[in-house]
Amino acid sequence: MKRVATFLSLLLALSAVASCSRQQPQGSTVVLVVRHADKASDAEDSPLSDAGLQRAQALAVVAADAHVGAIYITQFKRNHDTAQPLAERTGIAVTEAPVNLQNPGDYGQRLARDILDKHRGQTVLVVGHGNTVASIVEALTGRPQQLGDIQYGDLLIVTVPPSGPAGLIRAQYSPGSQGGGMMMK
């Protein structure tokens, strides 16, 4: 029964995302922003835990048909490991955008500018950190964001049209459901 409910949630979320994307002007830039998946330890350059590896696979399933044209990560192993399944599935090279996690400064602004300069009209995946995701989304939308505590399974979908305000959809993706799973928040 739980699998059926999860599957129905996934279908509802995907139809909502498809409906939103049909209403967006042609040439919109879509940026999928996630926090890296679950890490194995508190070490500075921790790899992913087993749960994190499963979550990375779920992200690849959820984003597989989004026509991702670029993937941005930071220099940390957990970010690379989170993006790797989608990169392997799509054949897209990963672009590293280093960050100082103790003092990210204008990281979100710089990354958003780079994405919009180089990938306008494309879909881009960004794998960030708990303390960088909100600034990236804020820079893309041009509005302060009250995102709260960013969890490992949060998927923030920012649509930046050629003109007018950007849109934001907050969803969740998770391992373990049939083929990966996503639901709207």
N, C-alpha and C positions, 0 to 999 in steps of 0.2 A: 504494500500500500504506500509506504514511504517513497519507493522508487517511482511509482505512478505520479504522486504529488510532485516530486522533484522534476520529473520529466514534463509534467504540465506547466510547472513554474518556468522551466527552461523555454518551452514553446511560447509561453506568454511573453517572456522577456525578449526573446529574439524577434517576435512579431512587433513588439513595441519599438525596439531599436530599428528594425527595418522600416516601420512606419515613419519614425522620426527622420531617418536618412532620406526617405522619399520626399519629405516636405522641405528639406534643406536645399538651398540654391545649389546649382551645379558649380563645381569648383570649390566646395567646402573642404577644409582640412579637418580631419578627424584624428584626435589624439587620445589613445588609450593609455591612461596613467595608472600604474599599480605600484604598490610597495613590493619590494623583493619578497619572495616566499619565505616560509618559516626557516629560521636559521638553527644550526645544530648547537651553537654555544654563544656565549657573550664575547668571544674573542673578536678582536677588531676586524679580522678578515675571515670570519666564519663561513664555512660552506653551508649548504642547506641540510636540514635534517631529512629523515625519510619522509615525513609529512610534507616538508617543503618540496622535495623532489616530485611527490605526487601532485602537489599544487601547481608546480611548474608545468607538468604534463596537462593538467586541467586547463591552465591558461592557454596552452598551445591549441587545445581542442576548441576552446571558446573563441579564440582569435583567428583560427585557421581560415575561415571564409570571409574575413574582414578586409582582405586584399591589402595587408600591411606592406608598405613600401620601404619602411625604414624602422630600425630598432635602436633605441638609445639606452645605454646603461651607464652606471658609474664604474669606477675601477675595482670594485669589490667583488670577490668570488661569488657571494650570494646573489648579486645582481646578474652576473654572467650566467650562473646556473639557472636562474629564473627564466632568462630569455632564450637559453640554448635550445630547448625543445621546439619552440616556434621558429627560431633561426634555421634549425636543421630541417624542419618540415617545409619551410618556404624557400630555403636557399638564400635568404637575405643575410648579408653581412651585418654584424653588430658594430655600432659606433660607440666608442667610449667617450663619455663626457665627465671627466674627473670632478670630484667635489671634496671640499674640506667639511667633514660631518660635524666637527666641533664648531665651525663658524661658516655656514653655507653662504652667507652674504646675499649677493644678487644672483645666485645660481639659477633660480627659477626664471628670472628675467632673461638671463643670457641664453639658457636652453630654449625657452619659448621663442626668442628672436631667431635663433639658429634654425629651429624646426620650421618656422613660418617663412624664413628666407630660402631654405633649401628644399622644402617639401610641401609647399603650398598646393592644395588640391589633392593631397595624398592622405593615406591613413598611416599613422606612426604609433608605435608602441614605445612608451617610456617606462623603464623600471627604476623607480626611485627608492627613497627611504622614508621612514615615518616622519622625519623632520624636513623633508624636501617636497613631498607630494603636494601639500597645500600651496606652497609658493609657486610651484609649476602650474597648477590649475589656476591660481589667481592671475599669474602672468598671461596665461592663454585667454582667460575670460575677460580680463581687464577689471575685475571686481573682486573685492575682498571675499574670502570664502570662510564659512564656519563649518569646517569638515569634521571637527572633533578629532578623536583619536583614530588614526588611520590603521586599520587592521590588515593582516596579511591577505585576506581574500577580497578586499575592496577593489572594485574596478570603476574608475572614473572615466567617463566617455565625454570628451570635450569636442564640440563641433564648432569650428570657426568659419563662418561664411565669408565670402569675398567682401561683403559689407553688412553692417548691422551687428547686433550683439551676438556673442557666442552663447551656445547652449551647453548645459551640463546634465548628464544622467549619471546617477550613482547606482551601481549594481554590485552584486557579489558573485564571485566564481568559487567553486570548490571541487576538490577531488572526491572520488568515491561514488558520484552519481553516474547514471548511464551516460558514458561518453563525455564526462566532464559536466559541469553544470553552471548555470548562471541564473540569478534572480534579481529583480529590481528591488531597490530599497525604498 
